[in-house]
Amino acid sequence: MSNSPVETASHIDTVAALENVIGKTPGAMHLKVIDHLDDGALRWIAASPLMFAGFGSDAGVRITLGGGACGFARGDARELRIPLSSLDDPGLAQPGAAFGSLFLIPGIRETLRINGKVSSADSGEIRIAVEQCYGHCAKALIRSELWSAQPMVDAPGDPAALIATSRFMALATMGMDGRADLSPKGDPAGCMARLDGDTLWFADRPGNKRVDSFRNIIEQPSVAAALLVPGADHVAIVRGKAQLTTDKEKRVLFRVKEKTPLLAIQVEASVIEVRASATLERARLWPAQKETDIDPARLFMGHIKLNKASGIGAALARGSLSVPGVTSLVKKGLEKDYKDNLY
């Protein structure tokens, strides 16, 4: 086991303490969430060859990859349907399990998150009752340079070595409300994550401040992570108990561009393994070819218009999106944020 304990005083174990460090989630972030799959989301799924999926139960949370050809998953407004054969670990999909997912499209930096519950897993297909659908900003994929990779045949087989060279991670968590969440993380090699004995460390980076995964860790510390080296078809799977810390000695290990992260995350791992992913072999993601005209900004603005939240602020936000030229302004604002606030 690791001999690198974190001082208790630096632990973050309440939402109030978390917000004192990274700030509160802007109310507008919640307006991006809809409770169904709209036409834009269904187009996204049809163009995606890769999904990370988390499954949660009383035993904790697990993670796997799914995919192959674009459009391997299908759906309608209320239900997502996924072939069992498309999952690396189909046995995780049990009826009643919480479900969190992340759908990626080659060449597109944003991701689509879909959460819900497994309603059935038979006849070769998983059916997910959709509860949440929303887009995630591009920062994780920009930092990881995920889509600029070339195919790699000599990925490290040792867990510590693969984790040290990883640049992308999908983190699965589950809250006390029984909902699972899948969050993307990305960084340059050497700064994504570190393995210290049986303890995995990684850092928080600026994002959309939804911090669902961190709130979940405070409530219920079971986590699962899939780490990959872009271009390779092997992944590292880590499961264990997580804790948030402001310990400076740990945070400075993840310093990038003279900026030290505000939080480090410690996972005392019960499982650490490297495995070949049949999903990545089937999907053939690299070199990435962008083959869709999906406009993430326009799609996510559509979600805000569909959000059912009441109140003056929500009404004003939806109304502002009808102003001529607003799409161009939103895109410029996003690009400036991606440029200025990566770290």
N, C-alpha and C positions, 0 to 999 in steps of 0.2 A: 504493500500500500504506500501511498505518497506520504512523505515526511514534511509537507509544506502546509501546515495549518494556517488558517486565516484568523486574525484576532476577532473575537466576538463583537467588539465595538464597531467594526467596519461592516458587519452584516446588515443587509437590508431585509427586514422581515415584516414590514407593513407597507400598504399602498401609500400612506402619507409620507413615509420615509423615502420611498421611491420617487414620488413627485417632488420632494424637496431637492433631489439630486438632478433629475432630468426634466422637471416641469410637468404640468398637467397636459393631458391630451386635448388639443384644440377641438371645440365642439364640432367644427366643420368636418373633422375626420369621420365622425359617425354618420354624416350625411351621404357618404360614399357607399354605405351598405344597403343592399336590397335583400328581400326575403325570397327571391326566386331567380331563375335563369332567364334573363331577357334575351332578345335576339342577338345583341352584341356578345353576350356571354356564350351563347350557343355557337356563334361563329368562332369565337376564341377556342372553345373546346374542339371544334371540328378541325382547327388548324394546328392543334397541339399533338406532338408525338411523345411528350414526357409529362408525367405527373409524380409528385411526391405525395404520399398519403400517410396520415397518422390515424391510428385506431386506438381509442381509449376505452377502458373498462375499469372495474373495481381493482383489477390486478395491475393497473398502471397504463402507460401509453407505449405504443410500439410504432415503428416507422418502416415503410417499404417504398419501392419505386414501382411505377407502372407505366406502360406505354408500348410503343412500337411504331406502326404507321400512323400518320396524321389521321385524326378522327377515330382513334381506337375507342374512345369514350363517346357516348351519345346521351341525349337527354331531351327533356321538355321543360316547361316552366317550373314544375315542382319536383322533378325527379332526374337524378343523374344515374346512368347505367354504364357499368364498367365490366368487361369480360374478366372472369377470374383468371383466365390464362394470360392476361396482360400484366399481372402482378408478380413481382419476384417472390412474395410471401402471401399467397392467396388465403392461407389459413388464418390470417389476422382478421379477415372480414367476417365477423360473426354478427348475426342479427342482434340489434339493440346497441351495438358498439357506437360510441361517438366517432365522428369522421371529420377530419380536417384535411384539406388538400391544397396543392399549389400546382397550377398548370402553366407550363412554359412553352413558348413558341420560338424556334431558332431565329436569331437576328433581332428579336424584340426584347427590349431591356426590362419592360414592366412584366408583372406576373398577375395571374388571376387566382384568387383564393375562394374556395367553395367549402362550406362547412355544413354538417347535418348529422343524420343518424342512418346507420345501416338498417334498412327495413327488411331486406331479405338477401340471402346469398345461396341461390340454388339454380339449377338449370344452366350452370356455367356462367352466371351473371350476378353481379352485385347491384342492388338497387339502393340508392341513397335518397332519403327524403331531405330535400334542400331546405336549409334554414337561413343561411347567409351566403351572399355573393358580393365580392368587392375586389377592386384592383389594388395592387401594391406598387409603390413607387420604384423607380429604376436603380436606386443607389446600390443595392446589393450586387446586381449584375454588372453595373459599371465598375465597381471596385474589384470584382472578381475577374473581369474581362472574360466572362464565360464564353461568349460567342466568337472570340478571336482565336481560340485554340485550334490546333491541328491534331489529327489522330495520334495517339501515343500507344506504343506497344510495350513499353517497359515501365509501367507504373509500379511504384514500390509495393511490395507484398507485406512488408512489416507495418503493423498499425501505427507505430510512432512515426515512421518515415512517411507514410501516406498522409497522415494528419498534418505533419510539418509542411508538406508540399501542397496540401489542399488549398483551394481558393473559393470554394462554395460549400455552404452547409444549409440543409433544411432542418429546422428545429421543431419537433412536435411536443406540445404540452397539452394539459387538460385542466380546466378550472373546476372549482367546487360545484359549479352549475351543471357539470357533466358535458360541457362542450369542449371539443378538441380544436386545436389551432395549429396551423403550419406556418412558420415564419422563415423567410429567406435571409441568409447572412452571406456576405461576400467580402473578401479582402485579398490583398496580394499574398503569394506564398510566403510562409513564415510568420504572417501576421493574422491569418485566419484563426488558427487554433494551435494549442500546444498540449502535448501529453506528458504529464509528470507522474510517472509510476502508473497508478490506476486513477488518476485525476485528470480530467479534461478541462482546459481553460480556454475561454474565448472572450471577446470584448463586445460591448455595445457600441454601435456607431450611430451617427445622426440618421434619422429616418422620418417616418410620418408621425411618430410619437403615439401611435396606438398602443404600443407596449402590451398587447394582449398576452404574449408569452411570459413577460416578466410578472404581470399580475397573477398569471396562473402558477408560476413557480412559487410565489409568496403563499398562495392558497394551498397548493398541492405540488410538491417538489419533483414528482416523477417526470422525467423527460426522456426523449429518444432523439438521436441526431443521425443524419446521413451526411457524410462528408465526401466530397469528390474532388479529384484533380481534373479540370477540364481537358477533354481529349482522351481520357482513359475510360475503360469500361469496368473498373473496380471501384467499390465504395467502402468506406469505413463506417460501420454501424456502432454507435455508442448508446448505451442505456444506463440510467442511474438516477441519483438524487441530486438536484441542483440547488445552488444558493447564489444570491447576488451579493457582491461586496464592493466597497469603495477602497479596498486595500491598495495603497499607492504602489507598493512594490510589484503587485501583480498587474496593475493598470499600465505602468510604464513599459512593461514587456510588449505591449501592443501599440506603442506609440508609432504614428505614421505622419509624415509631413509636419513634424514638430507639434503634433497635437496628441494629447493623452486622452484616452476615452474616460468617460465619467464613471463607468461601471465595468467590472469584470464578472464573469460568470464561471462558477466552479461546479463541475459535475463529478461527484464521487461515483465512478463507474462500476456497475455490476457486470456489464457486458462490453467488451471491446473486440471487434473482429473485422477483418478485411475479407470481402467476398467479391467474386465476379457477379456483375449484374446482367441478367439476361435482357432486362429492359434496355439498358444502354447499348448492348450488342445489337438488339433489334432496331432501335431508334436511329442509330448511325447519325448522331447529331453533328459531328465535325468532319470536315469544315462546314460551318453553319451556312445555310442558304436561306435567305429570307424569301419566302414564297407566298406571302399574303399581303393584302393592302389594308389590314386592320390598323386603325388609328387608335392607340390606347387612350390618348387624351380625350378624344371625342367619345369613345366608349364609356369611359369613367364619368365624364360629364353627364352622359345619358343616365347613369346610375343615380346621380344626385337628383336629377329631375324626377326619377321614379321613386325616390325615397319617400316614405310616408310620414316622416316625423312632422309633428305639429309645432306651432310657435312662429313668432314673427321672424326670428333669425333664419329658420329653415325656409320659410316662404320667400324671404328676400334673396337667399342663396339660390333657390330654384329660379326665381324671376330674373336674376342677374345673368343667368346662362342663356337667356333669350336675346340679349343685347347683341346687335350685329358686330362681328369682329372679335367676340369674346374668346372663341376657340384659339385664334392666333395669339391673343394675349396670355391665355392660360399656358399654351405651349412655351412661349418665351419665358414666362415665370418659372415653369418647371425646369427648363434648361439652365436658367440662372441658378436655381437652387441646386441642381445636380452639379454644377460647376463649382459653386462657392461653399457648399456645405456637405461635402462627401465625408469629411472627418471633423 
